[in-house]
C-alpha cells in the first residue's frame, strides 16, 4: 500500500485529465510484454496485422526496453497535460524535446534497477536524440493502433469524468474517492492507493490529477509523477470493456422505423447524461447533425436537457425510456 499525505493545497488543486500518450504507452507496454489484461486480449488480437506492420518496419527494442511488465517507467515518457485533456501531437513533442541530459539520467536510473537490456540498445537510449526516436516509435503505435479507435476511447474517458464530476457536485472530493474505493481511499488527508509498496510520503502541494484510462489494469491503479510534480493517479475508466468487446446487441430493432435510424441511435446512446460533442464522437456524425436530431427528440418529449458548466447534457425522459423499453421488448429474439 502506498499512502500520500495530502496538504490543503493538494486538495484545492485536485482535477481530472486525459492523456492520449499515456494510453499509447500502456498499449506499447502490453505489446512489449505480451501481457494485455484478459478483457483486452480480443482487441489486441484484432490489431495483429497492424502490429506485424509496426514490428517489421521499426526496431522497437529501445521503446520496449523502457516498458517493463509492471512498475515504474522513465518519467519523460509521461508528460502531464496542462489542461483537462492532452493532445497527442503536443504530448509527443514534449517527449521528443526532453533534454538529452535528463533522458540519460532517467535511463541510467531505470537500467541500474537491473532491467536486462542488450548493450547496443542501452547505447541507443543514452545517445543524443534518444527521446526523438522513442517519440517516433510511440507516434507509430498511435497512428496504427490508437488513432482509429480514439473517438470511442475518448468518449469512454469523457463519460468517466462526467460520472465523477457529478459525484463531486453531489458530495465533494469525498464522494469522488468513495467511488474509486476500495482501490483508492481517502481518510482525512491521507490518500491510499492499492499497491505492493508499503510506504507513506508527503505530496508536494502541486495538486492531485485523476487520470482515467481505457488500458489501465482494472485492479491496479498507479501513482505517476516525480516527487515535486502533481500526484497523478491513473485508474481504469468505467465502461472501458465496451471498447474491447464491441457493440451491444441492438435493443431497438423496430424503433428506427418510428423515429428514424439516427434518432434511435441517439436515444439508445444516452443511458446517462451526455453532451452533443460526445454523442457526435460516439456515433461518427457532426455535432451540428446530432444537435438537430436532439432538438427534435426534445420537442417530442423523448429527451430533456440540463446545463452543467459549459456543457448542455441530455438524458432520456420517462417517455423516452418507455419507448426504448417497448421497442426492446417487441424486438424478435436472437
NUKEMI-16608 format. One record per residue: residue in three letters; x, y, z of N, C-alpha, C in turn. Coordinates in steps of 0.05 Angstrom, whole numbers, plus 5000, padded with zeros to 4 digits. Layout:
ALAXYZXYZXYZ ...
***
This chain:
UNK501749765000500050005000501850255000 UNK501150444984502550704984500650914993 UNK501451065014499651275025500951545021 UNK499351735011500252005006498952185027 UNK500552355039499552555057499052805042 UNK496452875039495753105022495453355039 UNK496353575028496053835041493453965032 UNK492654185045490354325036490754425007 UNK493254505000493854594973493454364953 UNK494154124960493753894942490753854936 UNK489153874957486253824954484954044937 UNK485954294941484854514925485454484895 UNK487754344889488554314861487954044850 UNK485953904861485153644850483553684824 UNK484353534804482953564778483153304762 UNK481553284741481653054722483153134697 UNK484352934684485752984659485752734642 UNK485852774616486052554597488752584582 UNK490252364580492752374566492852164544 UNK492652234519492852034498495551884497 UNK497752024503500351894502500551684524 UNK499251724547499251524568497851264558 UNK495751294542494451064531496250924511 UNK497751074495499650954476501750794491 UNK502850914512504950784528503950524539 UNK501450514549500450264560499950054539 UNK499050144516498749954494501449834486 UNK503450004483506149914476507249734498 UNK506649794523507649614545506349344543 UNK503749324537502449064535503548904512 UNK504149044489505348914466508148814472 UNK509748984486512548914492512748664509 UNK510848634528510948414547508948194542 UNK507448234520505348034513503547974536 UNK502748184551501148144574498748334575 UNK497048344554494648514557492848384577 UNK491348554592489348444611487448264595 UNK486348054608484547874594482248004579 UNK481148214591478848354578479648484552 UNK482248544548483148684525484448504504 UNK484648244510486048064492484848054464 UNK482248044463480948034437481548274420 UNK481548514433482248764418485048754407 UNK486948654423489648644414489948434391 UNK488448224392488548024370487448154345 UNK485448324347484448454323486448644310 UNK488448724326490448914316492948764306 UNK492748494302495148344296496548424270 UNK494948494249496148574224497648844227 UNK496449024242497849284246500349244263 UNK500249064283502549014300504848894283 UNK504148714265506348594248507548814231 UNK505848994221506949204204508749394219 UNK508049454244509749634260512349494267 UNK512249234275514649094282516449044259 UNK515349014235517048974211518549224203 UNK517149454206518349704196520049854216 UNK520149764241521549914262523049724281 UNK525249834292526649694313525449794339 UNK523749634351522249714375523749664401 UNK526149554399527549484424528049724443 UNK528849954433529350184451526850264467 UNK524550264454522050324468521250104487 UNK521349854477520549634494522349604519 UNK524849684516526749654539525849834562 UNK524350044556523550234577520750164589 UNK519549944580516849874588516749594600 UNK517649574625517449314639514549234643 UNK513948984649511148894652509749024675 UNK511249114695509949254718512049454729 UNK511149624746512949814759513350074743 UNK515250234752515550494741516950494713 UNK516550704698517950744673519151024675 UNK521051094657522251364658520051584656 UNK520351794673518351994675517952154649 UNK520052184632519752344609517752224589 UNK517051964592515051844575512151914583 UNK511852054605509152114615508752404620 UNK508752574599508252864604505452904614 UNK505153084632502453134644501053354629 UNK498553304620497153514606496753764623 UNK497153994611496854244626493854294633 UNK492054204615489254244620487753984625 UNK485253984618483653744623484153514604 UNK485253574581485753364561488253444544 UNK490053254542492453304526491853254496 UNK493553354479493353304450495853134443 UNK495352924427497452734422499952864409 UNK499553054390501853184378503453344398 UNK502053484416503453644437504953464456 UNK503753244464505053064483507452924471 UNK507152834446509452714433511752914429 UNK511053164423513153364421514453424448 UNK512953414469514153444496516253224501 UNK515552974493517452754497519852794480 UNK519452864455521752894436523553124444 UNK522553324458524153564466525453524493 UNK525153294505526453254531529453284528 UNK530753444544533653484542535153214544 UNK537253184528538852934528539852874555 UNK540653074571541753024597539652894616 UNK537252994614535152874630534552584621 UNK534452544595533952274585536052074595 UNK538652154592540751974602540551924631 UNK539852124647539652094676537451894683 UNK535051934670532851754676533351474665 UNK534551444642535251184631537251044649 UNK539351184658541351064676540050964702 UNK538251134713536951054738535150814733 UNK533850804710532050584704533650324699 UNK535750344684537350104678538850004702 UNK539550184720541050104744539449924763 UNK536749924758535049754775535149464767 UNK536849404746537249124738535649034715 UNK534449224700532949144676534849034655 UNK534448794645536248674625535848804598 UNK537948934587537849064561540349004546 UNK540048944520542348894503544149144502 UNK546849104501548749324502548149534480 UNK547549444456547049644434544549804439 UNK542549674452540049824459540650034480 UNK542149954501542950144522544450384510 UNK546250324492547750554479545850734464 UNK543950614450542050774435540450954454 UNK539650854477538051004495539551234509 UNK542251204510543951414522545051604501 UNK544551554476545651724455543951974451 UNK545252174438543852424432541452364414 UNK539152484420536752444404535152204411 UNK535752074433534251834441531251894445 UNK530652124457527852194462526352234436 UNK527652344416526352374390525652104378 UNK527451914379526951654368524751504383 UNK524751524409522651404425519951524418 UNK519851794416517351924409516351844381 UNK518151794362517351704336516151424337 UNK517251254354516050984357513250994370 UNK512951164390510351204402508351314382 UNK509251494364507551604344506651394324 UNK508351204318507650984301505450814314 UNK505750754339503650604353501050754353 UNK501151014357498751174356497351154329 UNK498851204308497651204281496450934273 UNK497850724280496950454271494750334289 UNK494950394315493150254334491150434348 UNK491950664357490150824374488451024359 UNK489651154338488051364325485351264314 UNK485251034301482550944291480550904314 UNK481550814337479750754360479350994378 UNK480851214374480851424393478151554398 UNK476451594378473751714385472251554406 UNK472251294404470851124424472251134451 UNK474951124450476451134475476051404489 UNK476251624474475951884485473151914497 UNK471151814483468451824493468151684520 UNK469351444522469351294547470651454569 UNK472951584564474351734585472651984593 UNK471452114573469752344579467452264596 UNK466252034590463951944606464751884634 UNK467151764638468051714665468451964681 UNK469652174668470052424682467352554688 UNK465452534670462852654675461552514699 UNK461752254700460652104723461852194749 UNK464452224750465752304775465352604781 UNK464952764760464353044764461653074778 UNK459752904770457152914783457452824812 UNK459152634818459652554845460852784861 UNK462652934848463953164861461853374868 UNK459953424849457853624854456053534876 UNK455653264878453753154897454953144925 UNK457553064928458653024954461453104958 UNK462553264940465353354943467353144936 UNK469853204943472053014937471652744952 UNK470452754975470052504990468352314973 UNK466352424959464652244942466152144918 UNK468052304907469652214884471351984892 UNK472752014915474551794923472951554934 UNK470651594945468951374953468151204929 UNK467851334906467151194881469451034871 UNK471851104878474250964869475050744889 UNK473850744912474450534932473650254922 UNK474950044932476950044953479850074944 UNK480250104917482950124907484250384913 UNK482750594915483750864923481850954946 UNK483051024969481351114991482551365004 UNK480751545013481551785026480551775055 UNK482451815073481851815102483052065113 UNK481352265117482352525125483952645103 UNK486552695107488352795086490252585077 UNK489652335083491352115074489951965051 UNK491351955029490351815005491951565001 UNK490551335002491851075000491150944973 UNK493250854959492950724934493850434937 UNK492250244927492849964930495249894913 UNK497549854926500049784912501549584930 UNK503749474918505349284933507149424953 UNK507949674947509849814965508449904991 UNK509849885013508849975039510450225047 UNK509250455042510650705050508650935051 UNK509351135066507851385068509651615059 UNK508651785041510352005033508552255030 UNK509652485035508052735032507852805003 UNK505552904994505353014967506753284967 UNK507053394943508753634940507153894942 UNK504553874946502954114946502254214918 UNK503054064897502554144870499854044860 UNK498353894876495753804868495553504862 UNK493153414857492553144850491153134823 UNK492152964805490952934779489752654777 UNK487252624773485952364769485652314739 UNK486852094730487052044701485751774694 UNK483351774684482051524675483551414651 UNK483551154648484951024626483350784616 UNK483150754590481950514579483750274581 UNK486350314584488250094583489550034610 UNK488750184631489650114658488549854667 UNK490049704682489149454693486949514714 UNK484849354713482549404730483149424760 UNK484949244769485449234797488249344804 UNK489249524788491949624793492149924787 UNK490850094803491350384799494250444804 UNK495250654792498150714795498551004800 UNK500651074815501451344820503651414801 UNK503351634787505351734768506351994777 UNK508652074765509652344770512052354789 UNK513752554784516152594801515252704828 UNK516952684848516252764875515353054877 UNK516353234860515653514862513353584843 UNK512353394827510253444808507553384821 UNK505353464808502753374818502553074820 UNK501252974840500852684843498752604822 UNK499452414805497652324784496852044790 UNK494251994793493251734798491751634774 UNK492751424762491651314737490051074745 UNK487551064735485650844743484050764719 UNK482850524721481250414699478650564697 UNK478050664673475650814667473150634668 UNK470950744678468450594677467650544648 UNK466550304643465450244616467550194595 UNK470150164602472150114581471749854567 UNK470449664581470049394569468449414543 UNK466749614540465149634516466949694492 UNK469249814496471149864474472249604463 UNK472849424482474249184474472348954466 UNK469948954476468048744469466348814445 UNK466449064436464849154414462149244422 UNK460349284403457749394409455949194422 UNK454049294438452049124450449949044429 UNK448548824434446448744415444448974411 UNK443248994388441349204381438749154397 UNK438049344415435549324430433249474417 UNK433849614395431849784383431349714355 UNK430749464349430449364322428149504307 UNK426049564322423649694309423649994312 UNK425150104331424950384337425750564313 UNK427750494297428550664274426150714255 UNK424350524252422150554234420250774245 UNK420350814271418551014283419751294283 UNK422251314293423451574297425851634278 UNK426651434262428951464245431451344257 UNK433251254240435551094250437351264268 UNK438051514260439851674276438651744303 UNK436051814303434851884329434551644347 UNK434151414335434051164351436851114364 UNK438951154348441651114358442251314381 UNK441351564378441851764399440351684424 UNK437851604421436151524444437451294459 UNK438451104444439750874455442350954470 UNK443751154459446451214469446451374495 UNK444251504502444351684525443251534550 UNK444551314557443851174582444451344606 UNK446251534604446851724626447351994613 UNK447352214629447652474617450052494599 UNK449752614575451852634556451452894539 UNK453753004530453453254515453753194485 UNK453053394469452853364440455453264427 UNK457653384435460253304423460953014428 UNK460352924453460952644460459152454443 UNK456652534439454952364422455852364393 UNK456852594383457852614356460252434352 UNK462052424372464452254370463651964371 UNK461751894388460951614391459451514366 UNK457851684354456251594331457451654304 UNK459851794304461151854279459752054262 UNK458452254274457052464260458052734269 UNK457152944255458053214263456353304287 UNK457553484303455953584326453453734317 UNK453553874294451154014284448953814277 UNK449653594264447653394257446353274282 UNK447953214302446953104327445153304341 UNK445953564341444453774354441653794341 UNK441553774315438953794301437053564310 UNK438153324311436453094319435653114349 UNK437553214366436853244394434553444397 UNK434553654381432453854382429753724377 UNK429653554357427153414350426253224373 UNK428253074384427652894406426653054431 UNK427853284435427053444458424253554455 UNK423653654431420953764426418853544427 UNK419653294421417853064423417452954450 UNK419053064470418752974497420252724503 UNK422152644486423652394490426252434505 UNK427352674504429752744519429353024531 UNK430953074552430953344564433853434567 UNK434253684570436953794571437353954597 UNK439853944607440654094631443354214627 UNK443754464633446454594630448054534655 UNK450554434651452454384673455054514664 UNK455754744675458154884667457954974638 UNK459954894622459954964594458354784576 UNK457454554587456154354571453154344576 UNK451654284555448854214557448553914556 UNK447653794577447453504579444653404573 UNK444453184559441853074551441452804565 UNK438952754574438152494586435452424574 UNK434852164575432152074566430052154587 UNK427752224577425452264595424052004600 UNK422151994619420651744624419251644598 UNK418351834581417151754556419151624538 UNK421551744537423751624521424551344531 UNK424651314557425251054569423150854562 UNK420650934564418450744557418450664528 UNK419050864510419150804482421450604476 UNK423750654488426150484484425650204495 UNK424450194519423949934532421849774516 UNK419849914506417849784490418949674464 UNK420749824451421949724426423649474432 UNK425049484455426749254462425049004467 UNK422849044481421148814487419748694462 UNK419348864442418048774418419948664398 UNK422648714402424648614383424648314383 UNK424948184359424947894357427347784372 UNK427047554384429247424398431347334379 UNK433847344389436147274372436246964368 
***
